[in-house]
Amino acid sequence: MVTSRFYSNSKLIIDFMGREDKNIMDWTQALTIFGGNIALFLWAVRQSRTDFLHMDKKLEENRRETYQLIKAIQEEIKDFHNRICRIEERNKNITN
């Protein structure tokens, strides 16, 4: 009784059940391995593209938000400058 796989004459494999098999890998096993690898590759490509598009969309949203914040800060600075000018005018009128 054979307890593990071993190679004899590099073509014959005796498996756990004691059967002799001249083909090391059946075509269904090869198809399963290659098909699985191709499927994983395609999934990884799709996932990376999805991640890239998601990050691109987030980057664009951040750009818009930053632009809006900059415009709001610029408006506030203009407002603040106008208020300071009005306060100075009032102070000049009061002292004169």
C-alpha positions in Angstrom: 0.0 0.0 0.0 1.3 3.4 -1.0 0.9 6.2 1.5 2.0 9.2 -0.5 2.6 10.2 -4.1 6.0 9.5 -5.6 7.5 9.6 -9.1 9.0 6.5 -10.7 10.6 6.8 -14.1 9.4 10.4 -14.2 6.2 9.4 -16.0 4.3 7.2 -13.6 2.5 8.5 -10.5 1.0 6.3 -7.9 -1.5 8.1 -5.8 -3.0 7.6 -2.4 -5.4 4.9 -3.7 -2.7 3.0 -5.4 -3.8 3.8 -8.9 -1.3 4.3 -11.6 -1.8 7.4 -13.8 0.4 8.2 -16.8 -0.9 11.7 -17.2 0.4 13.9 -14.5 -2.2 16.6 -15.0 -5.6 16.0 -16.5 -6.9 18.6 -19.0 -9.7 19.6 -16.7 -7.2 20.4 -13.9 -5.1 22.4 -16.3 -8.2 24.3 -17.5 -9.2 25.0 -13.9 -5.8 26.4 -13.0 -5.4 28.5 -16.1 -9.1 29.6 -16.1 -8.8 30.5 -12.4 -5.7 32.5 -13.0 -7.2 34.4 -16.0 -10.3 35.1 -14.0 -8.3 36.5 -11.1 -6.2 38.6 -13.5 -9.3 40.1 -15.1 -10.9 40.7 -11.7 -7.7 42.5 -10.5 -7.6 44.7 -13.6 -11.3 45.6 -13.2 -10.9 46.3 -9.5 -7.8 48.5 -10.1 -9.7 50.4 -12.8 -12.7 50.9 -10.5 -10.4 52.1 -7.7 -8.7 54.5 -10.1 -12.0 56.0 -11.4 -13.3 56.3 -7.8 -10.1 58.1 -6.7 -10.3 60.4 -9.8 -13.9 61.3 -8.9 -12.9 62.0 -5.3 -10.0 64.2 -6.5 -12.3 66.2 -8.7 -14.8 66.7 -5.8 -11.9 67.9 -3.6 -10.8 70.3 -6.3 -14.3 71.8 -6.6 -14.7 72.0 -2.8 -11.3 73.7 -2.5 -12.1 76.1 -5.3 -15.4 77.1 -3.5 -13.6 77.6 -0.2 -11.0 79.8 -1.9 -13.7 81.9 -3.5 -15.5 82.2 -0.2 -12.3 83.3 1.5 -11.6 85.8 -1.2 -15.1 87.3 -0.8 -14.7 87.4 3.0 -11.4 89.3 2.5 -13.0 91.8 0.2 -15.9 92.2 2.7 -13.4 92.6 5.6 -11.4 95.2 3.6 -14.6 97.2 2.8 -15.7 97.1 6.4 -12.3 98.4 7.6 -12.4 101.2 5.0 -15.9 102.2 6.2 -14.8 102.2 9.9 -11.8 104.3 9.0 -14.1 106.8 7.1 -16.4 107.0 10.1 -13.4 107.6 12.5 -12.1 110.3 10.2 -15.5 112.0 10.1 -15.9 111.8 13.9 -12.4 113.3 14.5 -13.0 116.1 12.0 
